[in-house]
Amino acid sequence: MPTVQHAITLRARRFPIALGAIDSDSRIKNGEITAEGLDAFIEALDHFYTAVATEGDVPSQCVDGRSRQDGTYEPAPKAAAGTFSAVIGDALTNGSHRPAGANAAAHAKKVYEYLIQHGYTIGGHVADHVSGNGYGCGAEDNLERILMFIRDNSAGIQTFLKDVGVTIDDETHARIATRAASLLDENYVVSGAELRDALVATAGEQCVETLTGPHREVVLVINTEPGVTIDRAKIAEEYNDSFQAFELDVPSLQTAANALSLTPAEALQKVTAMLYYNVATAAVLAGSSLRIVVR
């Protein structure tokens, strides 16, 4: 995978390329939370890590920090839109699992079928407040905006990744930006509802979590330690959802890339493309005051 230099846990930084509305500074300004409380939450993050249910699996939960509607929780690897990160990793590179001309929903079904056949657990989520063609997953409902962000702000993503310890070569960087533009031109994007239907049609309703409540994420944790993930239920119990965390489990991206690739070079490009999708998703959804932590 791309060269990763492990940053010191809790060396939090801001997210200057972000354009979205999930913003801690506004909550501090209106008195909903305090800067001291936010810092204390970030300091405590390591206490909320737990072993995943199946080590060495692909991402099957979203980076979303909200709790399940039914109050249950089973720790699993996380990435933007769960397993859909793997679909976009394929789409932004050679599209080896994409039928000719297929849109995102048809492409996702092929990727999901392949992963299930090879023994991987897949998954994603909806939310209890969706309407219209929404899915309740920002990483899928905003797919067009995310691809546009990759197309138009790829240099910012490359710089951000370098700043958090991930070096991306220029050839791979250029390929991903070009593919994002091509996907937009090819009418690849479909609604969140169609993407949800593709997941359910392939793996059943049991693979879809229903999350509840508003977004109160104040930090994105980029986790490089395999076999563990953040425990959203423990955070909710401790902080009553005053603070939430986006969380990305990078080793699960590598697992997905390896599963979908024939060579190490292909896997390298796909895991890099997944990182671009995850950073772009966070930038579209969150504001520049979102804290970034690498552990």
PyMOL commands that set and color helices and strands:
alter all, ss='L'
color gray80, all
select helices_A, chain A and resi 24-29+35-43+45-48+84-91+104-117+138-141+143-163+170-185+192-203+205-207+232-239+250-260+264-285
alter helices_A, ss='H'
color red, helices_A
select strands_A, chain A and resi 3-4+49-51+67-68+124-127+166-167+208-212+217-223+228-230+244-249+291-294
alter strands_A, ss='S'
color yellow, strands_A
deselect
rebuild
show_as cartoon
